[in-house]
Amino acid sequence: MDKLEKQQIDNNDYEMSVSRSIIRNIESYLELSLNPIESYYLFQHIISSRIKLEGNAFIEKNHVDEIIYYMINRMKQQFDISITRQEIYEDIYQHICSLLYRMKNEISIVNELLPDIRREYVLIYEGLKEVNQELQKRHQLPLISDDEIGFLTLYFAKYNEQVVKKRRVLIMCSSGIGTSELLKVKVQNTFPQIEVVDAISVNQFKKRRLEGAIADIDLIITTINLPEGSGLPSILVNAIFTENDKQNVAKTLEGL
């Protein structure tokens, strides 16, 4: 063993003692002697599977950081994932350390969930495969296996699932600008999870509809009946926006 390998054993003496104990038990069960190096091989598997890798002499933190931040930035460019770099960094750091250790020691793992991950999160999975190829060139790394990419996919899928799409809402009144603006404020205060695109009059609505400028609206909250043939979800409310109106709007939003 070289200096680094010996240092790693010193830093993880408990894991090494467990490995030796397991090998002794196997020898006893099989009634034969195994090569002493088997204890170290088993130790490698244990270390590569740990949640925490304190004192890992093989892993340089700066190298890990560079890989993680590149991966995060590229994935945020490709997908609308609402995360901060530090948020996912804390989740993924130990996994990347373990992954790099497995790659260094040519330890393969099998991801039994891989077919399901490919099917359920195909875009994120393919995005990570592309980033994987870029990392290979930038850092002279071996290609990360499909099984490993499957595990990484789950980290990004977690944040992708947390993204809540804001519903785009249009406020419409008969003609009174003051009334529509008041309703707009009340709706925004009651439902901060929605995006109020604009507050307009019925005439403005008709004009925009002819121009095709309201096609991306999810719901119209209006104080008057919507013109026939609008083809958009709408809900009629009082200009004062009563508690009953709030409950009805909440139910409508849930159904969208």
C-alpha positions, 0 to 999 in steps of 0.5 A: 500500500502507498502512503495515501492508502495507509493514511486512509486506513488510519483515518478510518480505523473502525471501518477497517476493523469491521472489514477484517472481522468480516473476512475472518468470519468468512474464513471461519465459515469456509474453512480456508485462508484468504489473501490479507488484501481482501480486507482492504478491498472490502474496506474500499467498498465500505468507504465508497458506500458511506454517507460521510467521508471525513478524512478521505485522503483521496478526495480533494475538496476543491476538485469536488467543488469544481465538479459539483458547481459545474454540474449544478450550473449546467443543469440550471441552464437546461432546466427551470429548477428552482434551487440555490447552488448551496442548497443542492451542494449540501445534498450532493457533496458526499455522494460525489465524494463516494462516486469519485472514490468508486471511480478511482478504485473501479468499484461498480454499483448497480442501480435497480431503479435505473429503468424507472428513473430513465422513464420517469425523468428522461430529460434530467437523466439525458441532461446529466449524461451530456454534462457527464461527457463535458466533465470527462473532457474538462477533468480527464475523468472516466465516464460516469456509468449509467447506474451512477447517473441514475442516482444523480438524477434523483437529486435534481429530480427532487428539486424539479418536483418542488418547482410550483408553476405560477398560474397566470391570472388576468383581472377584468372589470367593466371599465373602472380602472380603480375597481380593477386595480383594487381587485388586483391588489386583493387577489395578489394579497390572497394568492401570492402563488399566482401571477397577476398578469394585468388588470384590464377593462372588457374592451381591452380584453376584446381587443387583446383577444383579437390580437391573440395576446391572452392565449397564455392566461390560465384563469380570468377573474372578472366582475362581469360575464365573460364575452361569449366564445372566449374559450378561457377558464373564468370565475365571476367575483364581486368587486369587493372580493368577499370571503366567498369569492376567495374560497371559490377562486381557491377551488378553481385554482386547485382544479387547474 
